[in-house]
Every structure is written in structure tokens, then in C-alpha cells.
Amino acid sequence: MAKSSIPTNIAMASRCAAKVKAGRACSMAELRATVMLLQTGLNASRSATRVAKAQVAEKAGMVRDLLSRIMR
């Protein structure tokens, strides 16, 4: 009997999701861990995107200020 491995990272969770998409069975523990990992990853990426956008806006403002000083 094959040993079921509980996903501990995004790659393992993606493999479990691919099994579900293909119609193969996964244990309830595997599915639960997959959903939690993918949800955590999505939330982390959204947060990182928000921070990156704020940093880009700040840097764009700095460049605009520097260019306005040069053009005077």
C-alpha cells in the first residue's frame, strides 16, 4: 500500500491538486493541507504585491522630485 504524504510545501500541494483535477483520489488530510497551503500562498503573494506596488509608487515619486529639481 502506498504511503500517503501530507503536503508541506506549494509544490506538493500542486501535485495533490493535479491528482484531484485528474480524478484520482486524495485523502481528506491531503486535501485539507493542500487547501490551507495554497490559501496561505495566495494571501502571501497578494500581500507582497501590495507592498511592492507601494514601494514602486514611493520610488516613482522620488524620481519625479529629483527630475523636477534638475529641470528648474
WOKABEL-V57671 format. One record per helix or strand. SS is the DSSP state (~ for helix, > for strand). FROM is the first residue (numbers start at 1). TO is the last residue. Records with the same first field share a line. If there is no record, write none. Layout:
BEGIN
SS=FROM-TO + FROM-TO
END
This chain:
BEGIN
~=10-21 + 28-70
END
